[in-house]
Amino acid sequence: MSEVLLIDGKKYIYKCNYKDDAKLRNSFNNLTEKTYGFNFEQWYEDGYWGDKYIPYSLLDGDKVVSNVSVSIIDFLILGEQKRYIQIGTVMTDEEYRGQGLCRVLMELALEEWEEKCDLIYLFANDSVLDFYPKFGFEVCNEYQCSIKKTKEDKSEKIRKMSIDNDRDREIIYNMACNTISFSKVSMKNNISLIMFYCTYFMKDNIYYLEDYDTVVICEFNEDILYLQEVLSMKEVKLDNVINAMMNEKTQKVVLGFTPKDISSYEKTLVNEEDTTLFIKIGKDNSFKTGDLMFPVLSHA
């Protein structure tokens, strides 16, 4: 859709859901690159940018100058199917800031989706924590699970995967499409977001466990293993996956999701830079229970 809006005495063109317009997509990617240091072009060219990531943008002429994106994410939360809306890629070109452009886009996106979902949420940069309460959002705590462990003496077969290898890409894609849930909060039918991470931020952190026919996305930092995601079409013990991915240095494992059984894990309040969770007031909020977090790979 497209219409002209008058904001602070200046005319802007409002457009949304224009991913197949190469000129607009390029302008959107340029602003994303300038603001966040990455872009979505490879994701689009690979065919993973589907209908569940929708930019709402204001244009000055043919230039995207402000944006608020909506990600439609179906979750299985504590066994219940939910449709959540995540607000992301909130940005305004430096020359156009302070004119209320993002405010207009937020209002348009919220108006469209408020009655079509079970929850609206976002992760805010530290510099704009006072912006979102104006739209009815409140800060909500997340809790991350970790455990101190040393590797048991087992020799599982681990192979580092390459997303640039067609066979590996097919395995990753099929696993992501058909994986069972290992988490209290897991995405359903959102292969596009998983593949975004696998082709971009996590492309060098994907492993295949032959003994368990399981794909693992994880990172190593000195003596800490960050286990971000487990993809498998059959039941696998999480403890076995963790032990397989640990090396002789590993002393601690931090999960990028909330496991179904948290009894053996330590819960820590998530307090990372630029990832403050805001949830829109007025809908049933499972995150007030105090032991959940959105999967790291669900951050749009």
C-alpha positions as CSV (number, residue, x, y, z in Angstrom):
1,M,0.0,0.0,0.0
2,S,1.0,3.6,-0.5
3,E,-0.3,7.0,0.6
4,V,0.9,10.5,1.3
5,L,1.2,11.7,4.9
6,L,1.7,15.2,6.1
7,I,4.0,15.1,9.2
8,D,5.3,18.3,10.8
9,G,4.5,20.3,7.7
10,K,6.3,18.0,5.3
11,K,4.9,15.4,2.9
12,Y,6.1,11.8,3.1
13,I,5.1,8.7,1.2
14,Y,4.0,5.9,3.5
15,K,4.6,2.4,2.1
16,C,4.6,-1.1,3.7
17,N,5.2,-4.7,2.6
18,Y,7.3,-3.7,-0.5
19,K,10.0,-6.4,-0.4
20,D,9.7,-7.3,-4.1
21,D,10.3,-3.7,-5.2
22,A,14.0,-3.7,-5.9
23,K,14.4,0.1,-5.7
24,L,12.6,0.5,-2.4
25,R,14.2,-2.7,-0.9
26,N,17.7,-1.3,-1.8
27,S,16.9,2.0,-0.1
28,F,15.6,0.1,3.0
29,N,18.7,-2.0,3.0
30,N,20.9,1.1,2.8
31,L,19.3,2.7,5.9
32,T,19.5,-0.6,7.7
33,E,23.2,-0.9,6.9
34,K,23.8,2.7,8.0
35,T,21.9,2.2,11.2
36,Y,22.7,-1.4,12.3
37,G,25.6,-2.5,10.2
38,F,23.9,-5.2,8.2
39,N,21.2,-5.6,5.5
40,F,18.6,-8.1,4.3
41,E,19.6,-8.4,0.7
42,Q,21.2,-11.9,0.9
43,W,18.2,-13.1,2.9
44,Y,15.9,-11.9,0.2
45,E,18.0,-13.3,-2.7
46,D,18.1,-16.7,-0.9
47,G,14.3,-16.7,-0.8
48,Y,14.0,-16.7,2.9
49,W,12.3,-13.2,3.3
50,G,8.7,-14.4,3.3
51,D,5.5,-12.7,4.2
52,K,6.1,-12.6,8.0
53,Y,8.6,-9.7,8.0
54,I,6.9,-6.5,7.0
55,P,8.6,-3.1,6.8
56,Y,6.5,0.0,7.5
57,S,8.4,2.9,6.0
58,L,8.2,6.6,5.3
59,L,9.9,7.9,2.1
60,D,11.1,11.3,1.1
61,G,10.8,11.0,-2.7
62,D,12.1,7.5,-3.4
63,K,14.4,7.3,-0.3
64,V,13.4,5.3,2.8
65,V,14.0,7.7,5.7
66,S,12.2,6.0,8.6
67,N,11.1,2.5,9.3
68,V,9.3,0.3,11.8
69,S,9.2,-3.4,10.9
70,V,6.7,-6.0,12.1
71,S,7.6,-9.7,12.4
72,I,4.7,-12.2,12.7
73,I,6.0,-15.0,14.9
74,D,4.0,-18.1,15.9
75,F,5.2,-19.4,19.2
76,L,4.5,-22.5,21.3
77,I,4.6,-21.1,24.8
78,L,4.2,-23.5,27.7
79,G,2.4,-25.8,25.3
80,E,0.0,-23.2,23.9
81,Q,0.0,-21.9,20.4
82,K,0.3,-18.1,20.3
83,R,0.7,-15.5,17.5
84,Y,3.1,-12.7,18.7
85,I,4.1,-9.6,16.9
86,Q,7.7,-8.4,17.3
87,I,8.5,-4.8,16.4
88,G,12.0,-4.3,15.1
89,T,14.4,-2.5,12.7
90,V,13.2,0.8,14.2
91,M,15.3,3.5,12.5
92,T,15.3,7.0,11.1
93,D,17.9,8.6,8.9
94,E,20.0,11.0,10.9
95,E,18.8,14.0,8.8
96,Y,15.2,13.3,9.6
97,R,15.3,12.6,13.4
98,G,13.3,14.5,15.9
99,Q,10.4,15.0,13.6
100,G,8.1,12.3,15.0
101,L,8.4,9.9,12.0
102,C,8.9,6.7,14.0
103,R,6.0,7.7,16.2
104,V,3.7,7.8,13.2
105,L,4.9,4.5,12.0
106,M,4.6,2.9,15.4
107,E,1.0,4.1,15.6
108,L,0.2,2.7,12.2
109,A,1.8,-0.7,12.9
110,L,0.2,-1.0,16.3
111,E,-3.2,0.0,15.0
112,E,-3.1,-2.7,12.3
113,W,-1.9,-5.5,14.5
114,E,-3.3,-4.9,18.0
115,E,-6.4,-7.0,17.5
116,K,-4.8,-9.6,15.3
117,C,-2.3,-11.1,17.8
118,D,-1.9,-12.5,21.3
119,L,1.0,-10.2,22.3
120,I,3.2,-7.3,20.9
121,Y,6.8,-6.9,22.0
122,L,10.1,-5.5,21.1
123,F,13.8,-5.3,22.2
124,A,14.9,-1.8,22.7
125,N,18.3,-0.1,22.4
126,D,19.4,1.5,25.6
127,S,19.3,5.0,24.1
128,V,15.5,4.9,23.5
129,L,14.1,3.3,26.7
130,D,11.9,6.3,27.3
131,F,10.3,6.1,23.8
132,Y,8.2,2.9,24.0
133,P,6.2,3.5,27.2
134,K,4.5,6.3,25.3
135,F,2.8,3.6,23.2
136,G,1.7,1.4,26.2
137,F,4.8,-0.8,26.5
138,E,6.4,-1.8,29.8
139,V,9.7,-3.4,30.6
140,C,9.5,-7.1,31.3
141,N,12.3,-9.2,32.7
142,E,13.8,-12.3,31.0
143,Y,15.7,-15.0,32.7
144,Q,18.5,-17.0,31.0
145,C,19.4,-20.5,32.1
146,S,23.0,-21.6,32.6
147,I,24.8,-24.6,34.2
148,K,28.3,-25.3,35.4
149,K,29.6,-28.5,33.9
150,T,32.7,-30.4,32.9
151,K,32.7,-32.7,29.8
152,E,32.0,-36.4,30.3
153,D,34.4,-38.7,28.6
154,K,32.4,-39.5,25.4
155,S,33.5,-39.3,21.8
156,E,30.6,-38.2,19.7
157,K,31.0,-37.4,16.0
158,I,30.8,-33.6,15.4
159,R,31.0,-32.0,12.0
160,K,31.2,-28.3,11.4
161,M,28.6,-27.4,8.8
162,S,28.9,-24.8,5.9
163,I,25.8,-22.9,4.9
164,D,27.6,-22.4,1.5
165,N,27.5,-26.2,0.9
166,D,24.2,-27.1,-0.8
167,R,23.9,-30.4,1.1
168,D,24.5,-28.8,4.5
169,R,22.1,-26.0,3.7
170,E,19.4,-28.6,2.8
171,I,20.0,-30.5,6.1
172,I,19.8,-27.3,8.1
173,Y,16.7,-26.1,6.3
174,N,14.9,-29.5,6.7
175,M,15.8,-29.7,10.4
176,A,14.6,-26.1,11.0
177,C,11.3,-26.9,9.2
178,N,10.6,-30.1,11.1
179,T,12.4,-29.7,14.5
180,I,10.7,-30.7,17.7
181,S,10.7,-28.2,20.5
182,F,13.4,-28.2,23.2
183,S,12.1,-25.1,24.8
184,K,9.3,-23.6,26.9
185,V,9.2,-20.9,24.3
186,S,9.8,-22.1,20.7
187,M,9.1,-20.6,17.3
188,K,6.7,-22.5,15.0
189,N,6.8,-22.2,11.2
190,N,9.3,-19.5,11.1
191,I,12.0,-21.0,9.0
192,S,12.8,-17.6,7.5
193,L,14.2,-16.2,10.8
194,I,16.3,-19.2,11.6
195,M,17.8,-19.1,8.1
196,F,18.5,-15.4,8.5
197,Y,20.8,-16.3,11.4
198,C,22.2,-19.3,9.7
199,T,23.2,-17.4,6.6
200,Y,24.4,-14.3,8.5
201,F,25.3,-13.9,12.1
202,M,25.7,-17.6,13.0
203,K,26.9,-19.0,9.7
204,D,30.3,-20.1,11.3
205,N,28.6,-21.6,14.3
206,I,26.6,-24.5,13.0
207,Y,27.4,-28.1,13.8
208,Y,26.0,-31.6,13.0
209,L,26.0,-34.3,15.6
210,E,26.0,-37.5,13.7
211,D,25.2,-39.7,16.7
212,Y,22.0,-37.8,17.3
213,D,21.1,-36.6,13.8
214,T,20.9,-33.1,15.3
215,V,22.0,-29.7,14.2
216,V,23.4,-27.4,16.9
217,I,24.0,-23.7,16.7
218,C,26.5,-22.6,19.3
219,E,29.4,-20.3,20.1
220,F,32.5,-20.9,22.2
221,N,34.1,-18.1,24.3
222,E,37.0,-19.3,26.4
223,D,35.5,-21.7,29.0
224,I,31.8,-20.8,28.2
225,L,29.7,-22.7,25.6
226,Y,26.7,-20.6,24.4
227,L,24.2,-23.1,23.1
228,Q,21.8,-21.0,21.0
229,E,19.6,-23.5,19.3
230,V,19.1,-27.3,18.9
231,L,17.3,-28.6,15.8
232,S,16.3,-32.2,15.6
233,M,13.4,-34.3,14.2
234,K,13.5,-36.8,17.0
235,E,13.7,-36.7,20.8
236,V,17.3,-36.1,22.0
237,K,18.3,-35.5,25.6
238,L,19.5,-31.9,25.9
239,D,22.2,-33.1,28.4
240,N,23.6,-35.4,25.7
241,V,23.7,-32.5,23.1
242,I,25.4,-30.2,25.7
243,N,28.0,-32.8,26.6
244,A,28.7,-33.5,22.9
245,M,29.4,-29.8,22.2
246,M,31.5,-29.1,25.2
247,N,35.3,-29.3,24.9
248,E,38.0,-29.8,27.5
249,K,38.0,-26.1,28.3
250,T,34.3,-25.8,28.9
251,Q,33.3,-25.0,32.5
252,K,29.9,-23.3,31.9
253,V,27.0,-23.7,29.4
254,V,24.7,-20.8,28.7
255,L,21.4,-21.5,26.8
256,G,19.9,-19.2,24.3
257,F,16.5,-20.6,25.1
258,T,14.5,-21.7,28.1
259,P,14.7,-25.6,28.4
260,K,11.5,-27.5,29.2
261,D,13.1,-28.7,32.5
262,I,14.9,-25.9,34.3
263,S,15.3,-27.7,37.6
264,S,19.1,-28.2,37.2
265,Y,19.8,-24.8,35.8
266,E,20.7,-21.5,37.4
267,K,18.4,-18.6,36.4
268,T,20.0,-15.2,35.7
269,L,18.2,-11.9,34.9
270,V,19.1,-11.0,31.3
271,N,20.9,-7.7,31.4
272,E,22.5,-7.3,28.0
273,E,23.2,-4.0,26.2
274,D,20.5,-2.9,23.8
275,T,18.2,-5.9,24.4
276,T,15.7,-4.5,27.0
277,L,12.4,-6.4,26.5
278,F,9.3,-4.3,26.3
279,I,5.8,-5.9,26.1
280,K,2.6,-4.0,25.2
281,I,0.2,-3.8,28.2
282,G,-3.3,-5.2,27.8
283,K,-2.8,-8.8,26.8
284,D,-2.0,-12.1,28.6
285,N,1.7,-12.0,29.3
286,S,3.3,-15.4,30.1
287,F,6.7,-13.7,30.7
288,K,5.5,-12.4,34.1
289,T,6.0,-15.8,35.5
290,G,9.7,-14.9,35.9
291,D,11.5,-17.9,34.3
292,L,11.2,-17.4,30.6
293,M,13.2,-15.8,27.8
294,F,12.6,-15.4,24.1
295,P,14.9,-17.6,22.1
296,V,18.0,-15.7,21.0
297,L,17.4,-16.7,17.4
298,S,13.9,-15.3,17.5
299,H,15.2,-11.7,17.8
300,A,14.2,-10.0,14.5
